[in-house]
Every structure is written in C-alpha cells, then in structure tokens.
C-alpha cells in the first residue's frame, strides 16, 4: 500500500476511533472495529487487541 492510501485509511480510522472512544481497552476497541466491519490494515475482517494497539500508537492516540 502506498503512503497516500495508508494516510487516507488512517484518516478514516481516526474518526471511527474517536466515535468508539480510543481510551477503552485494546480488546474492546478491536471488538468494536470488527463489529462495525472496519477492515484491518491488511484488509482482514477481524481485529485483535495487538492490531488495535499498533494502529492507535501509529496514529499517536496512545503511547
């Protein structure tokens, strides 16, 4: 994936994570993203806590 496509995907994730509440435990965030049908960074359909953690850290929303 090129950087422009990744940036566009991340911009959409920020909105969704803000709506969900990115302060929640990673497991809860992963469950919410999966329930909403948000594709994972690699295009999968099931989020896990580690993927949620990496995305939140990459976006600068969590340490």
C-alpha positions as CSV (number, residue, x, y, z in Angstrom):
1,X,0.0,0.0,0.0
2,X,1.4,3.4,-0.9
3,X,1.7,6.2,1.7
4,X,-1.2,8.2,0.3
5,X,-3.6,5.2,0.5
6,X,-2.3,4.5,4.1
7,X,-2.8,8.1,5.1
8,X,-6.4,8.1,3.7
9,X,-7.2,4.8,5.6
10,X,-5.7,6.2,8.8
11,X,-7.8,9.4,8.5
12,X,-10.9,7.3,8.4
13,X,-9.8,5.3,11.4
14,X,-9.2,8.4,13.5
15,X,-12.9,9.4,13.0
16,X,-14.1,5.9,13.9
17,X,-11.8,5.5,16.9
18,X,-12.9,8.9,18.2
19,X,-16.5,7.8,17.9
20,X,-15.8,4.4,19.6
21,X,-13.7,6.0,22.3
22,X,-10.0,5.2,21.9
23,X,-9.4,5.3,25.7
24,X,-11.0,1.9,26.0
25,X,-9.0,-1.3,26.4
26,X,-7.5,-2.5,23.2
27,X,-9.6,-5.7,23.2
28,X,-12.8,-3.6,23.4
29,X,-11.7,-1.4,20.6
30,X,-10.8,-4.4,18.4
31,X,-14.3,-5.9,19.1
32,X,-16.0,-2.6,18.1
33,X,-14.0,-2.3,14.9
34,X,-14.8,-5.9,14.0
35,X,-18.5,-5.5,14.7
36,X,-18.6,-2.3,12.6
37,X,-17.0,-4.2,9.7
38,X,-13.9,-1.9,9.5
39,X,-11.2,-3.7,7.6
40,X,-7.8,-4.3,9.3
41,X,-4.7,-2.6,8.0
42,X,-4.0,-5.7,5.9
43,X,-7.6,-6.0,4.7
44,X,-8.8,-8.6,7.1
45,X,-12.2,-8.6,8.8
46,X,-11.3,-9.5,12.4
47,X,-9.4,-7.1,14.6
48,X,-7.4,-8.2,17.6
49,X,-6.0,-6.2,20.5
50,X,-2.5,-6.1,19.2
51,X,-3.6,-4.7,15.9
52,X,-5.7,-2.1,17.6
53,X,-2.7,-1.2,19.9
54,X,-0.4,-0.8,16.9
55,X,-2.9,1.4,15.0
56,X,-3.5,3.7,18.0
57,X,0.2,4.1,18.6
58,X,0.9,4.8,14.9
59,X,-1.8,7.4,14.9
60,X,-0.4,9.0,18.1
61,X,-3.6,8.4,20.0
62,X,-2.0,6.2,22.6
63,X,1.5,5.8,24.0
